[in-house]
Amino acid sequence: MADAAGFQLTGTQPERYDTYAAPINTPFATALLDAVDLWPGAAVLDLACGTGFTARAAAALVGPTGRVFGADVNEGMIRVARARHPRLYPDIEFTVAPADRLPYPDDSFDVVVCQQGAQFFPDLSAALAETARVTRPGGRFAATVWAALDRQPYFLAQRRAIEEYGGPEAAESLAQAFSCTAERLTTALHQAGYRETAHREVGFGVALPPLDGFARNQLSGTPWGALVGEAGDEEALTRAGETVRDRLAAHLAPDGTATVPFTAILVTALR
């Protein structure tokens, strides 16, 4: 989920990210793996793996004869990924590494997937050239990136809350998560040597827990959450969460839960 110096989570943020991003990430991780049609025994790399959502799901699909690896530049994310992955499947090897300097031999993987990481690469072309190096000829690649911010009611509400309690510059830091278009990604894939690129939108109405607590806690597990109020300002985070809840009033159920639409771009390619 993250691979840039600007997307660093510290302290207990990685744990909160893993817990509170799960409802949003899970359906997109499923769609990403469906797009590459994983098979038993496949060797898979989860690129910019974050806390390992997609790697864990991939391990369940490739089975005991498969191999799953995860790489991310953020040490805190990898720490949580190692702690929380199940041991019921093939062991998952998580490694701290940037996307443009991967510690794997040439032609290592049948499949490389990247969920919500490409927009954070400091050099997208270098990262995908390195990804192509470790992908076997004929191997499959798939990535998701968020569609434009104006298509995302939850993140729009979050941006407003960050702006109110952290200022315009803090709110602008959120924009990077929505900065990678399908055209930019497919162009970089072609330049890296991939072929048969395709892209489409995928969207889900995601059921979220009661927003009174969820919006605050989810924000606290993001880099931009650290910019709300003073460092460690729990009251400002609480007020920001309330702002998110209030701006999503049209999506709220009587019990405070909400079903909110999220939209991503899914890009696929062959090596």
Disulfide bonds with the S-S distance in Angstrom:
none
